């Protein structure tokens, strides 16, 4: 009840500000823009993040920048209801969105167009993914100097086996599952047939989505689109000639092209495309962020982002530490206002002990309130294990899912040490005490012990999946052994429950908590992204734990391939690895 006077006062101030500014906005209404400019760059969030009221330094977004899909959708809804607005102008620059967010953005644009408004897209440098997004517009424009890099998709795999052998380094790995191909990076001289088929299955799927997007947007047959892709890349002039763009317009000529400059106006007319803030300034009574008397339902968001590792640290970034994720889960579980939890997993894998610790807490929290796991980029191996604790698993159509398998090993550098004239003497007490030493190969007994441990861990992984998915271990084994799936194929295999968007997963989580459909508050638990310390990982190699990665997933979802290769190369000790497929 103490909130009510403050809410009433805040709403009164908002009302006064709106009424006092109305005459000025009415005067500006005659200049209301027919097209509102938006700028898409980087990767906007699904929902708007709270920004500190007072912050020192830091780069602030431009007025036209799309900061979240939530705010963009609200803006499109407002513009769609205004008969004076013809449409939007969408500028694209350096877009790096996941496929799930691109699909969500395309859905927003399709709904806007269905309400009788136009979307005009413009970009200078356009890559394959960005062009597929531009095809959702009514009109695609480029400046005369522009470039269209429409060439399809490529995935490049490295094989270090022969090179390491020349250096005198012998990778020694034990894996459970022919499709658990991560060690092949170090052991084979070239790409294996299994790895080739795995990569090509994802390339085929992504290529098919691209062809469908261009075919539908540009009104061409799939065969015509495939032929055009094979002719790429294109200059802007060539792209116009073959019908991939609708016109070549420089930035300064865009207002005239959109009809915002009257015929016969001076060539030096400096009419500009205005952002949403300028548009709102022309509305006599713009939307007012009234303070609510009744709080919105709260949905908790806990992210598991990056390589899963044991220990402390901030969740997010390129590492998800067990202590931080567990702390965030417990806080979300204790929050009485949070009616349900969305567990957003974006991880290529990691350490088994850390993932099982997270899984146990997810299961415990899920007994108190509904928990939905959502994967929109990569949820592989240890990441998939964490997600198993949720009531339901949701996936974007083209996320990388699965990789149920285990591998372990080390690098025997005795040959390299001999070439360098370095001599190491290993003294032990205990048959397997030298298991972790990289100065010699495994003995028969050590390898047998390692194989037994890997098999035990694999059976444990199968047991977790079988219990969570209501299947037998034999049924899961037929789907496992390191196999990876797209979200759609994982749904057919029974490894996920539903295919949907981030917003759909959020609303479904709240529906399980008996919350009526409507607006809701999304609160994030856990601190922001932390930086990955390569030095820390190198020092951590002195302990029996290394970290597995999912290079295929990182490559196909825009990860930093060079960084992944660098981290893979530093893994000098063995451990149980519940991880990747490549």
C-alpha positions as CSV (number, residue, x, y, z in Angstrom):
1,X,0.0,0.0,0.0
2,X,2.9,2.3,0.5
3,X,3.5,2.3,-3.2
4,X,0.2,3.8,-4.1
5,X,0.9,7.5,-3.1
6,X,4.2,7.4,-5.0
7,X,2.6,5.8,-8.1
8,X,-0.2,8.4,-8.0
9,X,2.3,11.3,-7.8
10,X,4.4,9.8,-10.6
11,X,1.4,9.5,-12.8
12,X,0.3,13.0,-12.0
13,X,3.7,14.4,-13.1
14,X,3.5,12.4,-16.3
15,X,0.0,13.7,-17.0
16,X,1.1,17.3,-16.4
17,X,4.1,16.9,-18.7
18,X,2.0,15.4,-21.4
19,X,-0.6,18.2,-21.2
20,X,1.9,21.0,-21.1
21,X,3.7,19.7,-24.1
22,X,0.6,19.0,-26.2
23,X,0.3,22.5,-27.8
24,X,3.9,22.3,-29.0
25,X,3.4,18.8,-30.4
26,X,0.2,19.8,-32.1
27,X,2.1,22.5,-33.9
28,X,4.7,20.0,-35.0
29,X,2.1,17.5,-36.1
30,X,2.1,19.1,-39.6
31,X,5.7,17.9,-40.0
32,X,5.0,14.3,-39.0
33,X,7.3,12.0,-41.1
34,X,5.8,9.7,-43.6
35,X,8.7,7.2,-43.1
36,X,10.4,6.6,-39.8
37,X,14.1,5.6,-39.8
38,X,15.5,2.6,-37.9
39,X,19.0,1.4,-37.8
40,X,19.9,-2.3,-37.3
41,X,23.4,-3.0,-36.2
42,X,25.1,-5.7,-34.2
43,X,22.7,-8.0,-32.3
44,X,19.9,-6.3,-30.4
45,X,18.6,-8.1,-27.3
46,X,15.2,-9.9,-27.2
47,X,13.9,-7.5,-24.5
48,X,15.0,-4.1,-23.5
49,X,17.7,-4.0,-20.8
50,X,17.5,-1.5,-17.9
51,X,20.1,1.2,-18.3
52,X,21.5,3.0,-15.3
53,X,20.1,6.5,-14.7
54,X,23.5,7.9,-14.4
55,X,26.5,6.4,-16.2
56,X,29.9,7.7,-16.9
57,X,31.4,6.9,-20.2
58,X,30.3,4.1,-22.5
59,X,29.0,4.3,-26.0
60,X,25.3,5.2,-26.2
61,X,23.2,4.0,-29.1
62,X,22.2,6.4,-31.9
63,X,18.6,7.7,-31.8
64,X,17.6,5.4,-34.7
65,X,19.3,2.2,-33.3
66,X,17.2,-0.8,-32.7
67,X,18.2,-1.8,-29.1
68,X,15.8,-4.7,-28.6
69,X,13.2,-6.7,-30.6
70,X,10.7,-5.8,-27.8
71,X,11.0,-2.0,-28.4
72,X,11.1,-2.4,-32.1
73,X,7.9,-4.4,-32.1
74,X,6.2,-1.8,-29.9
75,X,7.3,0.9,-32.3
76,X,6.0,-0.9,-35.3
77,X,2.6,-1.4,-33.6
78,X,2.4,2.3,-32.9
79,X,3.3,3.3,-36.5
80,X,0.9,0.7,-38.0
81,X,-2.0,2.4,-36.3
82,X,-1.1,5.9,-37.7
83,X,-2.7,6.5,-41.2
84,X,-0.3,9.3,-41.9
85,X,2.7,7.0,-41.7
86,X,3.5,5.1,-45.0
87,X,6.2,2.8,-43.6
88,X,9.6,2.5,-42.2
89,X,13.1,2.9,-43.6
90,X,15.4,0.2,-42.2
91,X,19.2,0.8,-42.5
92,X,21.4,-2.3,-41.9
93,X,25.1,-2.1,-41.0
94,X,27.3,-4.8,-39.4
95,X,24.4,-7.0,-38.5
96,X,25.4,-10.1,-36.5
97,X,22.2,-11.7,-35.4
98,X,21.5,-15.3,-34.6
99,X,19.1,-17.1,-36.9
100,X,16.4,-17.1,-34.1
101,X,16.5,-13.4,-33.8
102,X,16.5,-12.9,-37.6
103,X,13.4,-15.0,-37.8
104,X,11.7,-13.0,-35.0
105,X,12.6,-9.8,-36.8
106,X,11.2,-11.1,-40.1
107,X,8.0,-12.0,-38.3
108,X,7.7,-8.4,-36.9
109,X,8.2,-6.9,-40.4
110,X,5.7,-9.3,-42.0
111,X,3.1,-8.3,-39.5
112,X,3.8,-4.6,-40.1
113,X,3.5,-5.1,-43.9
114,X,0.3,-7.1,-43.4
115,X,-1.3,-4.0,-41.8
116,X,-0.7,-2.0,-45.0
117,X,2.6,-0.4,-44.3
118,X,5.8,-0.5,-46.4
119,X,9.3,-1.5,-45.3
120,X,12.3,-0.1,-47.3
121,X,15.6,-1.7,-46.5
122,X,19.0,-0.1,-47.4
123,X,22.6,-1.1,-46.8
124,X,26.1,-0.4,-48.1
125,X,27.8,-3.8,-47.4
126,X,25.5,-6.8,-47.4
127,X,26.6,-10.3,-46.5
128,X,24.5,-13.5,-47.1
129,X,22.6,-13.5,-43.8
130,X,21.9,-9.7,-43.9
131,X,20.5,-10.0,-47.5
132,X,18.2,-12.8,-46.4
133,X,16.8,-10.4,-43.8
134,X,16.5,-7.6,-46.3
135,X,14.4,-9.8,-48.5
136,X,11.6,-9.4,-45.9
137,X,11.2,-5.8,-47.1
138,X,9.0,-4.4,-49.8
139,X,11.9,-2.6,-51.4
140,X,15.6,-3.4,-51.2
141,X,18.0,-0.5,-52.0
142,X,21.8,0.0,-52.1
143,X,24.0,2.9,-52.8
144,X,25.8,2.8,-56.2
145,X,29.2,1.9,-54.5
146,X,27.6,-0.9,-52.5
147,X,28.5,-4.6,-52.4
148,X,26.3,-7.7,-52.1
149,X,28.3,-10.6,-50.8
150,X,25.7,-13.2,-51.6
151,X,27.8,-16.4,-51.9
152,X,26.1,-19.0,-49.6
153,X,27.7,-20.6,-46.6
154,X,31.0,-22.3,-45.9
155,X,32.4,-24.1,-42.9
156,X,36.1,-24.8,-42.6
157,X,37.5,-27.6,-40.4
158,X,41.1,-28.0,-39.4
159,X,43.0,-31.2,-38.9
160,X,46.2,-30.9,-36.8
161,X,47.1,-34.6,-36.6
162,X,49.9,-34.6,-39.1
163,X,51.3,-31.3,-38.0
164,X,51.4,-32.3,-34.3
165,X,53.1,-35.6,-35.3
166,X,55.9,-33.7,-37.0
167,X,56.4,-31.7,-33.9
168,X,56.7,-34.9,-31.8
169,X,53.3,-34.4,-30.1
170,X,51.0,-37.4,-29.9
171,X,47.4,-36.7,-29.0
172,X,45.9,-39.5,-26.9
173,X,42.1,-39.4,-26.5
174,X,39.4,-41.9,-25.6
175,X,35.9,-41.1,-26.8
176,X,32.5,-42.7,-26.4
177,X,30.7,-42.4,-29.7
178,X,31.9,-42.2,-33.3
179,X,30.1,-38.9,-33.7
180,X,32.0,-37.3,-30.7
181,X,34.5,-35.9,-33.2
182,X,36.2,-33.2,-31.1
183,X,39.5,-35.2,-30.7
184,X,39.7,-35.6,-34.4
185,X,41.0,-32.0,-34.6
186,X,44.2,-33.2,-33.0
187,X,44.3,-36.9,-34.0
188,X,43.5,-37.1,-37.7
189,X,45.4,-35.8,-40.7
190,X,42.2,-34.8,-42.6
191,X,38.5,-34.5,-42.2
192,X,36.6,-37.7,-41.4
193,X,33.6,-38.9,-43.3
194,X,31.4,-38.6,-40.2
195,X,32.5,-35.1,-39.6
196,X,32.0,-34.2,-43.2
197,X,28.4,-35.5,-43.1
198,X,27.7,-33.7,-39.9
199,X,28.9,-30.3,-41.2
200,X,27.2,-30.7,-44.5
201,X,23.8,-31.5,-42.9
202,X,23.9,-28.1,-41.2
203,X,25.1,-26.4,-44.3
204,X,22.3,-28.0,-46.3
205,X,19.7,-26.8,-43.8
206,X,21.0,-23.2,-43.7
207,X,21.4,-23.1,-47.4
208,X,17.8,-24.2,-47.9
209,X,16.5,-21.5,-45.5
210,X,18.5,-18.9,-47.5
211,X,17.1,-20.0,-50.8
212,X,13.5,-20.0,-49.4
213,X,14.0,-16.4,-48.0
214,X,15.4,-15.0,-51.2
215,X,12.9,-16.9,-53.4
216,X,9.9,-15.6,-51.4
217,X,11.2,-12.0,-51.0
218,X,12.4,-11.5,-54.6
219,X,9.7,-13.5,-56.3
220,X,12.1,-15.9,-58.0
221,X,12.1,-19.7,-58.3
222,X,14.4,-21.7,-56.0
223,X,16.4,-22.7,-59.1
224,X,16.9,-19.1,-60.1
225,X,18.0,-18.2,-56.6
226,X,20.6,-21.0,-56.5
227,X,21.9,-19.9,-59.9
228,X,22.3,-16.3,-58.6
229,X,24.0,-17.4,-55.4
230,X,26.6,-19.3,-57.6
231,X,27.3,-16.0,-59.5
232,X,28.0,-14.0,-56.4
233,X,29.4,-11.8,-55.0
234,X,27.9,-8.8,-56.8
235,X,28.6,-5.1,-57.2
236,X,25.5,-3.0,-56.6
237,X,25.1,-2.5,-60.4
238,X,25.2,-6.2,-61.1
239,X,22.8,-6.9,-58.2
240,X,20.4,-4.4,-59.7
241,X,20.7,-5.9,-63.2
242,X,19.8,-9.4,-62.0
243,X,16.9,-8.3,-59.8
244,X,18.5,-8.8,-56.4
245,X,17.9,-5.1,-55.5
246,X,15.2,-2.7,-56.6
247,X,17.3,0.5,-56.9
248,X,20.6,2.2,-56.4
249,X,20.2,5.3,-54.2
250,X,22.8,7.2,-52.3
251,X,22.2,8.1,-48.7
252,X,21.6,11.8,-49.5
253,X,19.0,10.9,-52.2
254,X,16.9,8.6,-50.0
255,X,14.4,11.3,-48.9
256,X,13.8,12.2,-52.5
257,X,13.4,8.6,-53.5
258,X,10.8,8.0,-50.7
259,X,8.8,11.0,-51.8
260,X,9.7,13.2,-48.8
261,X,11.0,16.0,-51.0
262,X,8.5,17.9,-53.1
263,X,8.9,17.9,-56.9
264,X,10.9,20.9,-58.0
265,X,12.6,21.4,-54.7
266,X,16.2,22.6,-54.6
267,X,18.8,19.9,-55.2
268,X,20.6,20.9,-52.0
269,X,17.5,20.3,-49.9
270,X,18.6,18.7,-46.7
271,X,15.5,16.8,-45.7
272,X,16.4,13.9,-43.5
273,X,14.9,10.6,-42.5
274,X,13.7,11.1,-38.9
275,X,14.0,8.5,-36.1
276,X,11.2,7.4,-33.8
277,X,11.9,10.1,-31.2
278,X,11.2,12.8,-33.7
279,X,8.0,11.1,-34.8
280,X,6.8,10.9,-31.1
281,X,7.4,14.6,-30.9
282,X,4.7,15.2,-33.5
283,X,2.0,13.2,-31.7
284,X,-0.3,15.4,-29.6
285,X,-0.7,12.6,-27.1
286,X,2.1,10.1,-27.5
287,X,2.2,6.9,-25.5
288,X,2.8,7.6,-21.8
289,X,4.7,5.1,-19.6
290,X,2.1,5.2,-16.8
291,X,3.2,3.7,-13.5
292,X,1.1,0.6,-12.8
293,X,-1.0,0.2,-9.7
294,X,-0.7,-3.5,-10.1
295,X,2.7,-4.9,-10.8
296,X,3.2,-7.0,-13.9
297,X,3.8,-10.7,-13.6
298,X,7.6,-11.4,-13.3
299,X,9.4,-14.0,-15.3
300,X,13.0,-14.8,-14.2
301,X,15.7,-15.2,-16.8
302,X,18.8,-17.2,-16.0
303,X,21.4,-17.5,-18.7
304,X,24.0,-20.3,-19.1
305,X,26.3,-18.7,-21.7
306,X,29.7,-19.9,-22.8
307,X,31.9,-22.9,-21.9
308,X,30.7,-24.6,-18.7
309,X,33.4,-24.7,-16.1
310,X,33.5,-25.4,-12.3
311,X,34.4,-22.6,-9.9
312,X,33.4,-19.0,-9.2
313,X,33.0,-16.0,-11.5
314,X,30.4,-14.2,-13.4
315,X,28.0,-16.0,-15.6
316,X,27.8,-14.9,-19.3
317,X,30.5,-14.0,-21.7
318,X,32.5,-17.0,-22.9
319,X,32.5,-19.0,-19.6
320,X,29.6,-20.2,-17.5
321,X,30.9,-21.0,-14.0
322,X,29.0,-23.4,-11.9
323,X,29.0,-21.3,-8.7
324,X,27.6,-18.2,-10.5
325,X,24.9,-20.1,-12.4
326,X,23.9,-22.0,-9.2
327,X,23.7,-18.7,-7.3
328,X,21.5,-17.1,-10.0
329,X,19.2,-20.1,-10.1
330,X,18.7,-20.1,-6.3
331,X,18.0,-16.4,-6.3
332,X,15.4,-16.8,-9.0
333,X,13.8,-19.7,-7.1
334,X,13.6,-17.6,-3.9
335,X,12.0,-14.6,-5.6
336,X,8.4,-14.8,-4.7
337,X,7.4,-12.4,-7.5
338,X,9.0,-14.6,-10.2
339,X,6.2,-16.9,-11.2
340,X,8.4,-19.0,-13.6
341,X,11.9,-19.3,-14.9
342,X,13.3,-19.2,-18.4
343,X,16.7,-21.0,-18.5
344,X,18.4,-19.6,-21.6
345,X,21.3,-22.0,-22.6
346,X,23.9,-20.9,-25.1
347,X,26.8,-23.3,-24.5
348,X,29.0,-25.5,-26.7
349,X,29.7,-27.8,-23.7
350,X,32.2,-28.0,-20.9
351,X,33.1,-29.9,-17.8
352,X,30.9,-32.8,-16.6
353,X,31.1,-32.0,-12.9
354,X,30.0,-28.4,-13.4
355,X,27.1,-29.3,-15.7
356,X,25.8,-32.0,-13.3
357,X,26.0,-29.5,-10.4
358,X,23.9,-27.0,-12.4
359,X,21.5,-29.8,-13.4
360,X,20.9,-30.8,-9.8
361,X,20.0,-27.2,-8.9
362,X,17.8,-26.7,-12.0
363,X,15.8,-29.8,-11.0
364,X,15.5,-28.6,-7.4
365,X,14.2,-25.2,-8.5
366,X,11.9,-26.8,-11.0
367,X,10.0,-28.5,-8.1
368,X,9.1,-25.1,-6.8
369,X,8.0,-23.3,-10.0
370,X,7.9,-23.9,-13.7
371,X,11.3,-23.9,-15.5
372,X,11.5,-23.8,-19.3
373,X,14.9,-24.2,-21.1
374,X,15.3,-22.3,-24.3
375,X,18.1,-22.7,-26.8
376,X,18.4,-20.5,-29.8
377,X,22.1,-20.9,-30.9
378,X,23.9,-23.9,-29.5
379,X,23.0,-26.2,-26.6
380,X,25.5,-29.0,-26.9
381,X,26.7,-31.7,-24.6
382,X,27.2,-30.2,-21.1
383,X,24.9,-27.4,-22.1
384,X,22.2,-29.9,-23.1
385,X,22.7,-31.7,-19.8
386,X,22.0,-28.5,-17.8
387,X,18.8,-28.0,-19.8
388,X,17.5,-31.5,-19.0
389,X,16.4,-30.3,-15.5
390,X,13.7,-28.0,-17.0
391,X,10.1,-29.0,-17.3
392,X,10.2,-28.5,-21.1
393,X,12.9,-27.9,-23.6
394,X,12.2,-25.3,-26.3
395,X,14.5,-24.7,-29.3
396,X,14.8,-22.3,-32.2
397,X,14.5,-24.1,-35.6
398,X,18.1,-24.0,-36.5
399,X,19.9,-24.1,-33.1
400,X,22.6,-26.7,-32.6
401,X,21.4,-29.3,-30.1
402,X,22.6,-32.6,-28.7
403,X,26.2,-34.0,-28.8
404,X,25.4,-36.5,-26.1
405,X,28.8,-38.1,-25.6
406,X,32.1,-38.1,-23.7
407,X,35.8,-37.9,-24.5
408,X,39.0,-37.6,-22.5
409,X,42.7,-37.5,-23.2
410,X,45.9,-35.7,-23.1
411,X,48.9,-34.8,-25.3
412,X,52.1,-36.8,-25.1
413,X,54.8,-34.3,-25.9
414,X,57.8,-36.7,-25.2
415,X,58.8,-36.6,-28.8
416,X,58.9,-32.8,-28.8
417,X,60.8,-32.7,-25.6
418,X,63.4,-35.1,-27.0
419,X,63.9,-32.9,-30.1
420,X,64.4,-29.9,-27.8
421,X,66.9,-31.8,-25.6
422,X,64.6,-31.6,-22.6
423,X,64.6,-34.7,-20.3
424,X,61.8,-35.3,-17.7
425,X,61.9,-38.0,-15.1
426,X,58.6,-39.2,-13.7
427,X,58.6,-40.9,-10.3
428,X,55.4,-42.4,-9.1
429,X,53.8,-44.4,-6.3
430,X,50.6,-46.0,-7.5
431,X,49.9,-47.7,-10.8
432,X,48.1,-44.8,-12.3
433,X,49.7,-41.9,-10.6
434,X,51.4,-40.7,-13.8
435,X,48.1,-40.7,-15.7
436,X,48.1,-36.9,-16.1
437,X,51.7,-36.5,-17.1
438,X,52.2,-35.2,-20.6
439,X,55.9,-36.3,-20.7
440,X,54.9,-39.9,-21.7
441,X,52.1,-41.8,-23.3
442,X,49.4,-43.8,-21.4
443,X,50.4,-47.2,-20.1
444,X,48.0,-50.1,-20.9
445,X,46.7,-49.9,-17.4
446,X,46.2,-46.1,-17.5
447,X,44.3,-46.3,-20.8
448,X,42.1,-49.1,-19.5
449,X,41.3,-47.0,-16.4
450,X,40.5,-44.0,-18.6
451,X,38.3,-46.0,-20.9
452,X,36.4,-47.3,-17.9
453,X,35.9,-43.8,-16.6
454,X,34.7,-42.5,-20.0
455,X,32.3,-45.4,-20.3
456,X,30.9,-44.8,-16.8
457,X,30.4,-41.1,-17.5
458,X,28.7,-41.8,-20.9
459,X,26.3,-44.2,-19.2
460,X,25.6,-41.6,-16.6
461,X,24.9,-39.0,-19.3
462,X,22.5,-41.5,-21.0
463,X,20.8,-42.1,-17.7
464,X,20.2,-38.3,-17.2
465,X,18.8,-37.9,-20.7
466,X,16.6,-41.0,-20.6
467,X,15.1,-40.0,-17.3
468,X,14.4,-36.5,-18.4
469,X,13.0,-37.5,-21.8
470,X,11.0,-40.5,-20.6
471,X,12.9,-42.9,-22.7
472,X,15.1,-45.9,-22.2
473,X,18.9,-45.7,-22.2
474,X,19.0,-47.9,-25.3
475,X,16.7,-45.5,-27.1
476,X,18.8,-42.5,-26.1
477,X,22.0,-44.3,-27.1
478,X,20.7,-44.7,-30.6
479,X,20.4,-40.9,-30.7
480,X,23.6,-40.2,-28.9
481,X,27.3,-41.1,-29.4
482,X,28.0,-37.4,-30.1
483,X,25.4,-36.9,-32.8
484,X,24.3,-33.3,-33.2
485,X,20.9,-32.0,-34.5
486,X,19.3,-28.8,-35.6
487,X,16.4,-27.8,-33.4
488,X,13.9,-29.1,-36.0
489,X,15.7,-32.5,-36.2
490,X,16.0,-32.6,-32.4
491,X,12.3,-32.1,-32.1
492,X,11.7,-35.1,-34.5
493,X,14.1,-37.2,-32.4
494,X,12.4,-36.3,-29.2
495,X,15.3,-34.4,-27.7
496,X,13.3,-31.2,-27.4
497,X,9.7,-30.6,-26.8
498,X,8.8,-27.6,-28.9
499,X,10.1,-25.3,-31.6
500,X,9.4,-21.7,-31.0
501,X,10.6,-18.1,-30.4
502,X,12.0,-16.6,-27.3
503,X,8.8,-14.7,-26.6
504,X,6.7,-17.8,-27.1
505,X,8.9,-19.7,-24.7
506,X,8.5,-16.9,-22.1
507,X,4.8,-16.8,-22.4
508,X,4.5,-20.5,-22.2
509,X,6.5,-20.6,-19.0
510,X,4.1,-18.1,-17.4
511,X,1.1,-20.0,-18.6
512,X,2.4,-23.1,-16.7
513,X,2.4,-20.9,-13.6
514,X,-1.3,-20.1,-14.3
515,X,-0.5,-16.5,-15.3
516,X,-3.1,-14.9,-17.7
517,X,-1.8,-13.8,-21.1
518,X,-0.6,-10.3,-21.2
519,X,2.4,-8.0,-20.6
520,X,5.1,-9.3,-18.2
521,X,8.3,-8.2,-16.6
522,X,11.5,-10.1,-17.4
523,X,14.1,-9.9,-14.7
524,X,17.6,-11.3,-15.3
525,X,19.4,-13.1,-12.5
526,X,23.2,-13.2,-12.4
527,X,25.7,-10.5,-13.3
528,X,26.8,-9.5,-16.7
529,X,29.3,-11.1,-19.0
530,X,32.9,-11.6,-17.8
531,X,36.0,-11.8,-20.0
532,X,37.6,-15.1,-20.7
533,X,41.1,-15.3,-19.4
534,X,43.4,-17.5,-21.5
535,X,46.1,-17.2,-18.9
536,X,43.6,-18.6,-16.3
537,X,42.7,-21.5,-18.5
538,X,46.4,-22.3,-19.2
539,X,47.1,-22.3,-15.4
540,X,44.0,-24.4,-14.9
541,X,45.5,-27.0,-17.2
542,X,47.6,-28.1,-14.2
543,X,44.5,-29.6,-12.7
544,X,42.6,-32.6,-13.9
545,X,40.0,-30.6,-15.9
546,X,39.9,-29.3,-19.4
547,X,37.1,-27.8,-21.3
548,X,35.4,-29.0,-24.4
549,X,34.1,-26.9,-27.2
550,X,31.7,-27.2,-30.1
551,X,33.6,-25.8,-33.0
552,X,30.9,-26.7,-35.5
553,X,28.3,-24.8,-33.4
554,X,30.6,-21.8,-33.0
555,X,31.4,-21.7,-36.7
556,X,27.7,-21.9,-37.8
557,X,26.5,-19.4,-35.3
558,X,29.1,-16.7,-35.9
559,X,31.5,-17.5,-33.1
560,X,35.1,-16.5,-33.0
561,X,36.7,-19.5,-34.7
562,X,40.3,-18.3,-34.1
563,X,39.6,-18.0,-30.4
564,X,38.1,-21.5,-30.2
565,X,41.1,-23.1,-32.0
566,X,43.4,-21.3,-29.6
567,X,41.6,-22.5,-26.6
568,X,41.4,-26.1,-27.9
569,X,45.1,-26.1,-28.5
570,X,45.9,-25.2,-24.9
571,X,44.1,-28.2,-23.4
572,X,47.2,-30.1,-22.1
573,X,45.6,-32.4,-19.5
574,X,42.8,-34.9,-19.6
575,X,39.5,-35.0,-17.8
576,X,35.9,-36.2,-18.4
577,X,34.6,-34.0,-21.2
578,X,30.9,-33.8,-21.8
579,X,31.2,-31.8,-24.9
580,X,31.1,-31.1,-28.5
581,X,30.8,-32.9,-31.8
582,X,33.5,-31.6,-34.0
